[in-house]
Amino acid sequence: MHPDGQRVSWLGAPTRELISARDVLDRGREGLALNGAKPGQYAIEIVRSGDSVGPVHGELSVFVAGEARRIPFTLDGQRLTVALAEIKMVPRLVPLADGLPAIASGPLR
């Protein structure tokens, strides 16, 4: 769930971020990536497709801004929020290398 309240899935989303997906029709695994995600809090959900019933057990691997987490889950109903991921922009000063100008034109050597 996007911070603006919009749902993001492999089917797409009304956001500006680039969505890529793999194995979306596989019953054992699926991958979804949201590139260029804006700062904010994202709810990560597991959603059951179709009319199947009974618990589904699995593990979700989440990679956000260089951090990785493995989250076990049991889905009993139609939808389960398994995690919240917060993306923050943190400014930092980076010193210039000795002798390089602050603004360079052409290739640096």
N, C-alpha and C positions, 0 to 999 in steps of 0.2 A: 504494500500500500504506500503510494507516494506521499510525501509530506503535504501536498496540496489536497489530499483526500481522493486521489484518482487511483484506480486499480491498474497495476502493471502485470501483464502476463505474456506468454509467448504469442498470444494473439495480437499483441500490440498495446498501445496506451496513448491517451491524448496528452502526452508530455513531449518535451523536446529531446529527451535523452534517447540514445541509440540502444535498441534492444536486440540482443542476439540470443538464440536458443538452439539447443541440440537435444536429440533423443526425445522429442516431445510426444511421440506416439508409443514409446517404449513403456511397458508396464512395470519395469524394475528400476528405472532411473530417468532423470531429466535434468537438463542444465539450462539456466537462465542467467544472462548477464545484462546489467544496466550500465552502459558506459556514458560518462559525462553527467553523472547524477549530481544534482544540486545539493547544497548543504541542507540538512534537516533530519528528521527522524522518520525512518522507514519501518513499517510493520512487515515482517516476513511471515507469510501464511502458507499453509498446506491446504489445498482444496481438493475434495473428492470429485471426480468426474463421473457422470452417469448415475445410475440408481443402485450401485452396489452398496451392500451393508456389511456390518461387522468391523472390528478393529483392524487398522492397518498400522504396522510397526515399521519404523525406518530410522534413518539417520540423515540429517541435513548438514551439508558442508557449506559454510558461509565464509566468503572472502570479502572483506571490506577494508579499503584503504591500507593494504598491507597486513592486515590482521586476519587470522584464520580461526574458525571455531567449528567443532563438530557437535551437533545438537541431536540427541536421540528424541524421537517423538512417537506417540501413539495417537492416531486419528480415529476417533469413535463416531463423530458426527459428519457433517458436510464440510466444515471449515475449522481450522485450528491456527491460532497465532502462536508461532513457536519462538519468535525472537523480535527484538527491536534493535535496529542498527542506526546509530547516529553518526552522520557525516558532518564534520566541522572543518571550516577553513581556518587555519592557524598561520598568521603571518610570521615570517622570520627573516632576519637579515643574514645575507650570505656575503662574506667578504670576497672582494675581487682578488684574483691571482696577481702576484707581483708583476708590475710592468704592463698589464693589460688595461686598456682604457675602459671607462664605464660604458661607452657606446662604441661598438666596433662595426666596421663595414668590411665585408669580404670574409674569407675563411680565417679562422684563428689557427695559429700554429704553436 
